[in-house]
């Protein structure tokens, strides 16, 4: 593996790397490598990473009330019939 030394990292960049490291439980080195891989669009094995964003508009748009209503509507379907599964 290639060793690279970085100098004069801007304070804001260093802070964000440290935050990423702490949040993900990775070492600073692994956090930097992960960020570089993401930025370059490659995975740890050199294969291009694929990022899909075609469903972003649909994710997380329900309110808590709507989600509860959906769960109530499916409650009967989620009930186990002991005679069938006993």
C-alpha positions in Angstrom: 0.0 0.0 0.0 1.1 3.5 -0.8 1.9 5.9 2.1 0.9 9.5 1.6 1.6 12.3 4.1 -0.7 15.3 4.0 0.4 18.7 5.3 -1.4 22.0 5.9 -4.9 20.4 6.2 -7.3 23.3 6.7 -8.8 23.4 10.2 -12.4 22.9 9.0 -11.4 19.9 6.9 -9.4 18.4 9.9 -12.4 19.0 12.2 -14.8 17.2 9.8 -12.4 14.3 9.4 -12.3 14.0 13.2 -16.1 14.1 13.4 -16.4 11.4 10.7 -13.9 9.3 12.6 -15.7 9.6 15.9 -19.2 9.1 14.4 -18.2 6.0 12.5 -15.8 4.5 15.0 -13.0 4.5 12.4 -9.4 5.5 12.9 -8.5 8.9 11.4 -6.6 7.0 8.7 -9.5 4.8 7.8 -11.9 7.8 7.9 -9.6 9.7 5.4 -9.4 6.7 3.1 -13.2 6.3 3.2 -13.7 9.9 2.3 -11.2 9.7 -0.5 -12.9 6.5 -1.9 -16.3 8.2 -1.7 -15.0 11.4 -3.4 -13.3 9.4 -6.2 -16.2 7.0 -6.6 -14.3 3.8 -5.8 -14.7 1.2 -3.2 -12.0 -0.4 -1.1 -11.3 -2.9 -3.8 -10.9 -0.5 -6.6 -14.3 -1.1 -8.2 -16.4 1.9 -9.0 -19.0 2.6 -6.3 -22.6 3.0 -7.5 -24.7 5.6 -5.9 -28.4 5.5 -6.5 -30.6 8.5 -5.8 -33.7 7.8 -7.8 -35.8 7.1 -4.7 -34.6 10.0 -2.6 -37.9 11.9 -3.1 -39.9 9.0 -1.6 -37.8 8.3 1.5 -38.9 9.7 4.9 -41.8 11.7 3.6 -44.5 10.2 6.0 -45.4 12.1 9.1 -45.5 10.1 12.3 -49.3 10.2 12.1 -49.3 8.7 8.6 -46.9 6.0 9.6 -49.1 5.1 12.6 -52.2 5.0 10.3 -50.4 2.7 7.9 -49.4 0.3 10.8 -53.0 0.3 12.0 -54.2 -0.6 8.5 -51.9 -3.6 8.4 -52.5 -4.8 12.0 -54.9 -7.5 11.0 -52.5 -8.9 8.4 -49.7 -9.0 10.9 -51.7 -11.1 13.5 -50.7 -14.7 13.7 -53.5 -17.3 13.7 -52.5 -19.9 16.3 -54.7 -22.6 14.6 -52.7 -22.3 11.4 -49.2 -22.0 13.0 -49.7 -23.9 16.3 
